[in-house]
Amino acid sequence: MSARRTRRWFECLSALKPETFVPTPFHPKNSSDIRHGRNVHELIQEQYPEMRRNAEFRYSDPTLPFDILYHPDLWDWKNQIVYEIKPVSWYLRNTQYCLAQLAGYIHFRQARAGQFLFYSGWTTHWPYNPPFLPSWEPELKSIALTSDAILNGEVPWEPVMSKS
């Protein structure tokens, strides 16, 4: 029996090229801007030593032709909560992508909840519980299947998620 192929969750989300869904690319003025974001991410993660950080997980669904690899920024295994760390400005420009990302993590981990940890600047961060997240069926599963077909070159691009 051969191993199942895999797709990364961000790869599934990014394959769906509607301008209203794909993340707005970050155009740093220089490489120090990228390092700044990574450093802030790490500083926030260090404040939660009891949680798993950047652990990669694998989700299998027999109705999908592939497994999904994903890695939430923080996984609170005791309370079954996933956390995704985002600069608030990036979230505001890419809301649908971020919501689908977090909703996927919640579904894949069978978590009780999910939360964003937004930041602006170096040290300040705050939690945010989105009032609505897309569900696995039909939205997220459709994204996974459609993006796989697009990435395989089997179908042309068609929007799956609308801007809200």
N, C-alpha and C positions, 0 to 999 in steps of 0.2 A: 504494500500500500504506500503510495507516495504522500509526501507531506503536503498539506494544503498551502496554497499560496497566500500571501498576506498583502494588505494595504494599510498604510498609516491613516489614522482618522483625519489628520490635517490634509493629507493628500486627497482624500475623498472630498472634503469640503472645498479645497482649493481648485479642484478639477472643474467645478461648475461655473465657469467664467462669467456669469452675469455681473455687470458693474455694480449692482446693488448688493451682491453677496460676497464676492471675492475680497479678501482683505486689501485695503489700500496699502500699496507697498510703502515701506519705511525708507525714506531717502535721507540717510544721515549726512550731515555736513562733513563728517569725517569719522574714522573708526572709533574715536573716543565716545561718540554718541551710542554706538552699539555696546561698547564696554559698560557705559553708564547703566543702560537698561539691564544688562546681565548682573551687574553689581547690586542694583536695587532689588532685583529678583532674589538674589542670594541673601541679602540682608533681611528681607521679609521672611524667607524660608527659615533662616536661623532663629527667628523668634518663635518658631513652632517645632522644637526639637523632638517632641513626642510623635510627630507625624512622619509618614514616609514621604520622601522628597524625590520627585522626578522618576519614580519607579515606572518601568515599562510593563504593561499588562497586555494580555492577548484575549480578545473576545471572539468566541465561536458561536455561530448561529447556523444550524443545518440548512436554513433556507437561503443563505448567502453562499456564493461560489468561492468565497475567500474568508479568511479571518482578519479581524481588525486589530492592529497594534495601536496603543494609545498610552499616553503618560500625563496624567493630571499633575499639576505643580505640587500639590499637597494632597495626601490621602490620610484622613483621620479614621483609622481602622476601628477605633473604639466606638466612635459615634456614627460611623458609616456615612461620612460626609466628604465629598470631593471639593477641592478649592482650586480655582484658576486665578493666577496673579496677572493682572493687566494694567498697563497705564490707562488712566481714565480717558485720555484723548484718543487712544487707539480703539477702545471700546465704542466711543461715540461715533467714530468713522466706520466701524465694522460691526455694528450691533448684531445683525443676523448671523454672521459667522461666529461671533463669540457665544451667542445663545445656543446655536447648534453644537458648538464644541462642548460647552458645559453639559448640555442635555445628553449628549452622547456619552460623556464620562459617567454621568449619573446612571444611565441605562446599563452601560457595560459593566460597571462595578456593582450594580444592583444596590446602589447607595440610597440611603434614606433622604438625602438632600444634597444640594450643591450650592456653592457660594463663590462669588467673585471677591477677590481682595484687590481693590483698586489702589493705585498710587499716583502721586504727582510730586515730583521732586525726589529728594533722597530718602527721607525717613518716614514721612506720613503715609499711612495706608489705612483703609477702612473697608469693612465688609459690605457687600451688597447682595441681597436676595432678589433675583429677578421675579417679577410677579407672574410671568408666563414663560414657559419653555416649550419648544416643540416636542412632540411625542415621537417615540420610536416608530410606531405605525400611525399614519402613513408617511410622515415627513422625513424622518432621519433614515429609515430603511430605504426609502425612495432615493434619497441623496446617495447612499452607499451603492445601490445597484446602478443608478444612472452614471455616477462618476466612474464606476468600474468599466462600464461599457464605453464611456468616453475615453478613458485612459487606454483601453484596449483598441481604440479606433473602430469600434463596432457601430457606433451611432454618432451623428452630429450633435453638437451642443444644443440643448433646450433648457430654458430656465426651469428649475425645480421648486425653488423657494421664492416667494415674492417679498419685496421690501415692505416692512411695516413701519 
